Amino acid sequence: MTDERDRARVIVVGAGLSGLVAARTLADGDPPIDVTVFDKGRSPGGRLATRRIGAATLDHGAQFFTVRGDALGAQVERWRAAGLVDVWCHGFDDDGDGHPRFVATAGMSSLAKDLAAGLDVRCDHMVFGVRRGGDDGDRTRRWRVVIDDGREHAADAVVLTCPLPQTFSLLFEAGVDVPTELFGDDYDRTIALLAVLDGPSGVPEPGGLQAHRLDGTPWSFVGDNRAKGVSRVPAVTFHAAPAWSEAQWDEPAEVVHRRLLDAAAPFLGGSRVVESQVKRWRFATPRNPWPEPYWADPTGTLVLAGDAFRGPKMEGAHDSGRAAAAHLRSVLVGGSE
């Protein structure tokens, strides 16, 4: 049996989908790799985010996902067998497009909790920086990850899955030459309204509207959480389009909230909003994703991954995390990616 002190150790920064998939893949492999995940949020998930308001359950980040490749397809089959996901619809227009839109039956955050189960995930831990070299007892490891309480954690490799502007700030002292094109990209912002109603919404079947059916409104997506099987009571998530969100970003919170409620009125079906909240996503969607699934430094032990690689959808983030883990396993313990 391998002494745990001799195992490769990896630190993952970010407990969103990509980070959790990378950690899960490394920890479950043969041989297992010790993994610690740090995230500044209160719970894992990132944009796999679900909020409960009274008796209502609302997804306020990712609303659904599709599957095109085998990797996510295999994971979805496991989730379906466990009763964690189901098919919402096959498109939001009358004729659909044949591709199932999957939803998490207990809210999208339940998928993050499933991936995190059994992993060493430390939330409410903000990473301040990544530096070279670190002593770990009688062993020297390649990297040190500095946490907001001043403690340093040594690792043989680091995976950074946070938004790229945050990644750039973490690498200030690392002496790593990252392609400037990676950090020249920006992200679209999204302001979300979460509205609990006293009756059925006016969102037409199957309970979702995408941007091409929302012309003349601020919205890019409107989703009825009860229609998709997530909420026991009527509750609608509204995502404002990037241009509207950008224009309103610095306005007073109460002004933005009122404008969102006014814009939501045509979709309420005569029902009344009994409670509402606003959520802001500063790094909602990368505008120009990196074409490869990850980027690694010359040593191969510092890896950047996430939804800015291969595409911003859930499948892109999932596959980026898997690819980053496969790369690190080949570097740390040998074998092909």
C-alpha positions as CSV (number, residue, x, y, z in Angstrom):
1,M,0.0,0.0,0.0
2,T,1.3,3.5,-0.9
3,D,2.2,5.6,2.1
4,E,-0.2,8.7,2.0
5,R,2.8,10.9,2.4
6,D,4.2,9.6,-0.9
7,R,1.0,10.2,-2.8
8,A,0.8,13.0,-5.3
9,R,-1.1,16.0,-3.9
10,V,-3.2,18.4,-6.0
11,I,-5.0,21.6,-4.9
12,V,-8.0,22.6,-6.9
13,V,-9.1,26.3,-6.7
14,G,-12.8,26.6,-7.4
15,A,-15.6,24.2,-6.5
16,G,-17.7,24.8,-9.5
17,L,-18.5,22.0,-12.0
18,S,-15.1,22.0,-13.6
19,G,-13.2,22.0,-10.3
20,L,-15.3,19.3,-8.8
21,V,-15.1,17.1,-11.8
22,A,-11.3,17.5,-11.9
23,A,-11.1,16.6,-8.2
24,R,-13.5,13.7,-8.4
25,T,-11.6,12.2,-11.4
26,L,-8.2,12.5,-9.6
27,A,-9.4,11.2,-6.3
28,D,-11.3,8.2,-7.8
29,G,-8.5,7.1,-10.2
30,D,-5.9,4.3,-9.7
31,P,-3.7,5.1,-7.9
32,P,-5.8,7.7,-6.0
33,I,-4.4,11.2,-5.8
34,D,-4.9,13.4,-2.7
35,V,-7.0,16.4,-3.6
36,T,-8.1,19.4,-1.7
37,V,-10.6,21.9,-3.2
38,F,-10.8,25.5,-2.0
39,D,-13.7,27.8,-2.7
40,K,-14.6,31.2,-1.4
41,G,-18.3,30.5,-1.5
42,R,-20.5,29.1,1.2
43,S,-21.2,25.9,-0.6
44,P,-19.9,24.1,-3.7
45,G,-21.4,24.6,-7.1
46,G,-20.4,27.9,-8.6
47,R,-23.1,28.5,-11.2
48,L,-24.7,25.2,-10.3
49,A,-26.7,27.4,-8.0
50,T,-30.1,26.9,-6.3
51,R,-31.8,29.1,-3.9
52,R,-34.7,28.3,-1.6
53,I,-37.2,31.1,-0.8
54,G,-39.9,29.9,1.5
55,A,-41.4,26.8,0.0
56,A,-40.0,27.7,-3.5
57,T,-36.9,26.3,-5.1
58,L,-35.2,28.3,-7.8
59,D,-32.2,27.6,-10.0
60,H,-30.5,31.0,-10.4
61,G,-27.4,30.1,-12.3
62,A,-27.4,27.3,-14.9
63,Q,-31.0,26.5,-15.8
64,F,-30.6,23.2,-17.8
65,F,-28.0,21.4,-19.8
66,T,-27.7,19.3,-22.9
67,V,-25.4,16.4,-23.7
68,R,-23.4,15.9,-26.9
69,G,-20.4,13.8,-25.9
70,D,-19.8,10.5,-24.2
71,A,-18.1,11.8,-21.1
72,L,-21.0,13.9,-19.7
73,G,-23.4,11.3,-21.1
74,A,-22.0,8.6,-18.8
75,Q,-22.2,11.0,-15.9
76,V,-25.8,11.8,-16.7
77,E,-26.7,8.2,-16.8
78,R,-25.3,7.8,-13.3
79,W,-27.3,10.8,-12.1
80,R,-30.5,9.5,-13.8
81,A,-30.1,6.1,-12.1
82,A,-29.8,7.9,-8.8
83,G,-32.8,10.0,-9.5
84,L,-30.9,13.3,-9.5
85,V,-31.7,14.4,-13.1
86,D,-34.6,14.2,-15.5
87,V,-35.5,15.4,-18.9
88,W,-37.4,18.8,-18.9
89,C,-38.1,19.0,-22.6
90,H,-36.6,18.7,-26.0
91,G,-36.5,22.3,-26.9
92,F,-38.5,25.5,-26.1
93,D,-40.1,25.9,-29.5
94,D,-43.2,24.0,-30.6
95,D,-41.2,21.6,-32.8
96,G,-38.2,21.2,-30.5
97,D,-34.9,20.0,-31.8
98,G,-34.7,16.4,-30.5
99,H,-32.0,17.1,-27.9
100,P,-33.2,16.6,-24.3
101,R,-32.8,19.5,-21.9
102,F,-31.8,17.9,-18.5
103,V,-32.5,19.4,-15.2
104,A,-31.6,18.5,-11.6
105,T,-34.8,17.4,-9.8
106,A,-33.7,18.9,-6.5
107,G,-32.1,21.9,-8.1
108,M,-28.7,22.3,-9.9
109,S,-26.8,22.6,-6.7
110,S,-27.6,19.0,-5.9
111,L,-25.3,17.9,-8.7
112,A,-22.4,19.8,-7.1
113,K,-23.2,18.2,-3.8
114,D,-23.1,14.8,-5.4
115,L,-19.8,15.4,-7.0
116,A,-18.3,16.8,-3.8
117,A,-19.4,13.9,-1.6
118,G,-16.4,12.3,0.0
119,L,-14.0,14.9,-1.3
120,D,-12.0,17.4,0.8
121,V,-13.9,20.5,-0.2
122,R,-13.2,23.6,1.9
123,C,-15.7,26.4,1.4
124,D,-15.4,29.9,2.8
125,H,-11.7,29.7,2.0
126,M,-10.5,32.4,-0.3
127,V,-7.2,31.7,-2.1
128,F,-4.9,34.8,-2.1
129,G,-2.1,33.5,-4.3
130,V,-0.1,30.7,-5.8
131,R,3.7,30.6,-5.3
132,R,6.5,28.2,-6.2
133,G,7.9,25.6,-3.9
134,G,6.6,24.3,-0.6
135,D,7.9,22.1,2.2
136,D,5.5,19.4,3.4
137,G,7.2,17.7,6.3
138,D,10.1,15.8,4.9
139,R,9.0,16.3,1.3
140,T,9.3,19.4,-0.9
141,R,6.4,20.0,-3.3
142,R,6.3,22.2,-6.3
143,W,3.7,24.8,-5.3
144,R,2.3,26.7,-2.4
145,V,-1.3,27.9,-2.3
146,V,-1.8,30.8,0.1
147,I,-5.2,31.1,1.9
148,D,-6.8,34.3,3.3
149,D,-5.9,33.3,6.9
150,G,-2.2,33.4,5.9
151,R,-1.7,29.6,5.9
152,E,0.1,28.0,3.0
153,H,-0.7,24.6,1.6
154,A,1.9,22.7,-0.4
155,A,1.0,20.7,-3.5
156,D,2.6,18.9,-6.4
157,A,0.2,20.4,-8.8
158,V,-2.5,23.1,-8.8
159,V,-5.7,23.4,-10.9
160,L,-7.2,26.9,-11.2
161,T,-10.8,26.8,-12.3
162,C,-12.0,30.3,-11.2
163,P,-12.8,33.0,-13.7
164,L,-9.7,34.1,-15.6
165,P,-9.4,37.6,-14.2
166,Q,-9.3,36.1,-10.7
167,T,-6.8,33.5,-11.9
168,F,-4.5,36.2,-13.2
169,S,-4.4,37.9,-9.8
170,L,-3.6,34.6,-8.1
171,L,-0.6,34.1,-10.3
172,F,1.0,37.5,-9.7
173,E,3.8,35.9,-7.6
174,A,4.0,32.6,-9.4
175,G,6.4,33.7,-12.2
176,V,4.3,31.9,-14.8
177,D,4.0,33.1,-18.4
178,V,0.4,32.6,-19.3
179,P,-0.7,33.5,-22.9
180,T,-1.9,37.1,-23.0
181,E,-4.8,36.0,-25.1
182,L,-6.2,34.1,-22.2
183,F,-6.5,37.2,-20.0
184,G,-7.6,39.5,-22.8
185,D,-11.0,38.1,-22.8
186,D,-13.9,39.4,-20.7
187,Y,-17.1,37.9,-19.4
188,D,-20.7,38.9,-20.0
189,R,-22.6,39.8,-16.9
190,T,-26.0,38.5,-15.9
191,I,-28.5,40.0,-13.4
192,A,-31.1,37.5,-12.3
193,L,-34.5,38.0,-10.7
194,L,-35.9,35.2,-8.6
195,A,-39.7,35.6,-8.2
196,V,-42.1,33.5,-6.1
197,L,-45.7,33.8,-7.2
198,D,-49.1,33.2,-5.6
199,G,-50.3,31.4,-8.6
200,P,-49.3,29.9,-11.9
201,S,-46.9,31.9,-14.1
202,G,-47.7,33.0,-17.7
203,V,-44.6,31.3,-19.1
204,P,-45.9,29.0,-21.9
205,E,-45.2,25.3,-22.1
206,P,-42.8,23.7,-21.5
207,G,-42.0,26.5,-19.1
208,G,-39.0,28.2,-20.7
209,L,-38.4,31.0,-23.1
210,Q,-35.1,31.7,-24.8
211,A,-33.7,34.9,-26.2
212,H,-35.2,34.7,-29.7
213,R,-38.6,34.7,-28.2
214,L,-37.9,37.6,-25.8
215,D,-37.3,40.4,-28.2
216,G,-38.2,43.8,-26.8
217,T,-37.6,42.6,-23.2
218,P,-34.5,42.8,-21.1
219,W,-34.5,39.0,-20.8
220,S,-32.2,36.3,-22.3
221,F,-34.0,33.5,-20.5
222,V,-37.2,33.0,-18.5
223,G,-37.7,29.7,-16.7
224,D,-40.6,28.4,-14.6
225,N,-39.1,26.3,-11.9
226,R,-42.3,24.4,-11.1
227,A,-42.9,23.6,-14.8
228,K,-39.4,21.9,-14.9
229,G,-40.1,19.9,-11.8
230,V,-37.8,21.8,-9.4
231,S,-40.1,23.8,-7.2
232,R,-43.3,22.7,-5.4
233,V,-44.8,26.2,-5.7
234,P,-44.8,28.7,-8.6
235,A,-41.4,30.4,-8.9
236,V,-39.8,31.9,-12.0
237,T,-36.1,32.7,-12.7
238,F,-35.5,35.6,-15.1
239,H,-32.0,36.2,-16.6
240,A,-31.4,39.6,-17.9
241,A,-29.5,39.8,-21.2
242,P,-25.8,40.8,-21.1
243,A,-26.2,44.3,-22.6
244,W,-29.0,45.1,-20.1
245,S,-27.1,43.7,-17.2
246,E,-24.0,45.7,-18.2
247,A,-26.0,48.9,-18.5
248,Q,-27.7,48.4,-15.1
249,W,-24.7,47.0,-13.2
250,D,-23.8,50.1,-11.2
251,E,-27.3,51.4,-10.6
252,P,-28.6,51.3,-7.0
253,A,-29.8,47.8,-6.0
254,E,-33.4,48.9,-5.2
255,V,-33.7,50.7,-8.6
256,V,-32.5,47.6,-10.5
257,H,-34.8,45.4,-8.5
258,R,-37.8,47.5,-9.3
259,R,-37.0,47.6,-13.0
260,L,-36.6,43.9,-13.1
261,L,-40.0,43.4,-11.4
262,D,-41.6,45.8,-13.9
263,A,-40.1,43.9,-16.8
264,A,-41.3,40.5,-15.4
265,A,-45.0,41.5,-15.2
266,P,-45.9,40.3,-18.7
267,F,-44.8,36.7,-17.8
268,L,-46.7,36.4,-14.5
269,G,-50.0,35.3,-16.0
270,G,-52.0,37.5,-13.7
271,S,-50.3,36.1,-10.6
272,R,-48.7,38.3,-8.0
273,V,-45.0,38.3,-6.8
274,V,-45.1,37.5,-3.1
275,E,-41.3,37.5,-2.7
276,S,-38.3,38.2,-4.9
277,Q,-34.6,38.5,-4.8
278,V,-31.9,39.7,-7.2
279,K,-28.6,37.8,-7.9
280,R,-25.7,39.2,-9.9
281,W,-23.3,37.1,-11.8
282,R,-20.2,39.2,-12.6
283,F,-18.5,36.4,-14.6
284,A,-21.5,34.7,-16.2
285,T,-20.3,33.8,-19.6
286,P,-16.8,34.0,-21.2
287,R,-17.1,35.9,-24.5
288,N,-14.3,34.0,-26.4
289,P,-13.5,30.6,-24.9
290,W,-10.1,29.1,-25.3
291,P,-10.3,26.4,-28.0
292,E,-8.4,23.8,-25.9
293,P,-9.9,22.1,-22.9
294,Y,-7.2,23.4,-20.5
295,W,-3.9,25.3,-20.4
296,A,-0.8,24.0,-18.6
297,D,2.5,25.6,-17.8
298,P,5.8,24.1,-19.1
299,T,6.1,21.9,-16.0
300,G,2.6,20.5,-16.6
301,T,1.8,21.0,-13.0
302,L,-0.1,24.3,-13.1
303,V,-3.3,23.9,-15.0
304,L,-6.0,26.4,-15.9
305,A,-9.4,24.9,-16.6
306,G,-13.1,25.8,-16.4
307,D,-15.9,27.1,-18.6
308,A,-13.6,29.6,-20.3
309,F,-12.1,26.5,-22.1
310,R,-14.0,24.6,-24.8
311,G,-17.1,26.7,-24.2
312,P,-19.2,28.2,-21.4
313,K,-22.0,25.5,-21.3
314,M,-22.1,22.8,-18.6
315,E,-20.6,20.2,-20.9
316,G,-17.6,22.4,-21.7
317,A,-16.9,22.9,-18.0
318,H,-17.4,19.2,-17.3
319,D,-15.1,18.1,-20.1
320,S,-12.5,20.7,-19.2
321,G,-12.3,19.4,-15.7
322,R,-11.9,15.8,-16.9
323,A,-9.2,16.8,-19.4
324,A,-7.3,18.7,-16.8
325,A,-7.4,15.7,-14.4
326,A,-6.2,13.3,-17.2
327,H,-3.3,15.6,-18.0
328,L,-2.2,15.8,-14.4
329,R,-2.5,12.1,-13.8
330,S,-0.1,11.5,-16.8
331,V,2.3,14.1,-15.4
332,L,2.2,12.9,-11.7
333,V,1.9,9.2,-11.9
334,G,2.6,8.3,-15.6
335,G,0.4,6.9,-18.3
336,S,-1.3,8.5,-21.3
337,E,-4.0,11.3,-21.1
